[in-house]
């Protein structure tokens, strides 16, 4: 990290980065496809003022070119930051969800609404992926059926990963169970306010122990790392 920060102070290195960003060898770079308006700073502990803001906005406020604003941010943040990029098309997402070979995962992080894990403006998927699929795409839009959605989150990935005692309800299997109201389940996390738990999830069991009861955490921590065979 220290070496990277040193290089960013070199005008020649910055110039080379600019050329590669603005005129990439492939003909089109990430910034061309996404744009500075669609890159949001999600987490930056040394520059909290940047969290939840778009790079284009940060640059305009500071009177800088967007790439110079990124250089400044990296310097101030000592290289520690993460971003969200808005680059997916909703039509593509719905098509993928309905495809029989597609499984559903959050690609999120273990977060909390209080304490150290509540920092920044992370992607709302960490709180809302599965409730959003169940509520928005299964119940409201009917992109897929409720049983299909549940299978894509449970039995299908468990089988793909070789976890034979997970993802199914049967005698002898691990009791990882979620009790939810199909009429109420919905995500509440947003990009502006991502640290919000969903509604409609009543009870959760992990390895047979009750972790969520009537919507509240019991304090039980029975989870463990899973290693595919």
ABEGO torsion letter per residue (X at the ends): XAAAAAAAABAAAAAAAAAAAABBAAGBBAAAAAEAAABBBABBAABAAABGBBAAAAAAAAGBBAAAAAAAAAAAAGGBBBBBBBABBAAAAAAAAABAABBBBAGBBBBBABEAAABEBBBAAAAAAAAAAAAAAAAAAGABBAAAAAAAABAAAAAAAGBAABGBBBBGBBBBBBBBBAAABBBABBAABABBBBBGBABBBBGGBBABBGGBBAGBBABBBBBBX
